[in-house]
Amino acid sequence: MKTLLVYYSLEGNDKVIADAISEETDCEILKLTPTKEVPKSGFLKFVWGGKQVVFNEKPELQPYKKDFSSYDLIIIGSPVWAGTYAPVFNTFFSDTVIKNKKIALFACYAGSEGKIFDTFRSKLEGNEIIGQIGFKNPAKNETAKSKEDAKKWIRGIVE
Ligand SMILES: Cc1cc2nc3c(=O)[nH]c(=O)nc-3n(C[C@H](O)[C@H](O)[C@H](O)COP(=O)(O)O)c2cc1C
């Protein structure tokens, strides 16, 4: 199964999961990177990042070139921001057509998943969502177990 993993991580939690998945399964990786990143520390990140969500902003991304139609499975991972996916995915979804693919979703959060999986699912209509999983700040919280859970999850999907 030709697989692409698309993810964004501001503070390293989604990266922990993306790395675990890529250790377990053969996949290409596309890390979405804004040209102007939200501040990583302090309260400002919530103000800046929250504003991007509220105003449905599409932060400019560093260029990438992928033929999305060539993959069988696309794994997508995002932190939960104000209850949904990070605004880099607004940009991604407006730039990209993904149809008739198998999709697996993961998300990292501090408190709860909010409606991230529902919003991903509605943006990804016309695809088959074959799995979804959430992790509570896995870079700080049960990191080894979270990585094991991520590996087990993706094994169940690709096998
Ligand atoms: C702008 C912003 C908004 C956030 N909003 C939420 C939220 O609504 N619910 C929640 O549980 N966590 C929220 N968080 C926390 C992150 O989802 C959580 O720390 C996640 O693990 C970060 O992933 P990352 O390290 O890959 O960036 C928010 C973080 C930021 C920076």
The ligand as a Gaussian input file, in Angstrom:
#p B3LYP/6-31G(d) Opt

LIG

0 1
 C       -3.375000      27.680000      19.479000
 C       -3.584000      26.431000      20.285000
 C       -4.883000      26.030000      20.572000
 C       -5.111000      24.839000      21.289000
 N       -6.401000      24.443000      21.519000
 C       -6.632000      23.267000      22.159000
 C       -7.974000      22.796000      22.356000
 O       -8.954000      23.407000      21.947000
 N       -8.159000      21.615000      23.019000
 C       -7.101000      20.882000      23.493000
 O       -7.335000      19.819000      24.073000
 N       -5.812000      21.283000      23.288000
 C       -5.552000      22.458000      22.642000
 N       -4.252000      22.871000      22.421000
 C       -3.144000      22.020000      22.873000
 C       -2.595000      21.133000      21.755000
 O       -3.627000      20.519000      21.009000
 C       -1.732000      19.986000      22.324000
 O       -0.752000      20.487000      23.197000
 C       -1.098000      19.147000      21.214000
 O       -0.548000      17.979000      21.789000
 C        0.005000      19.927000      20.508000
 O        0.487000      19.182000      19.420000
 P        1.898000      19.555000      18.737000
 O        2.940000      19.442000      19.835000
 O        2.099000      18.524000      17.683000
 O        1.830000      20.939000      18.213000
 C       -4.000000      24.059000      21.731000
 C       -2.704000      24.480000      21.441000
 C       -2.482000      25.648000      20.726000
 C       -1.074000      26.075000      20.418000

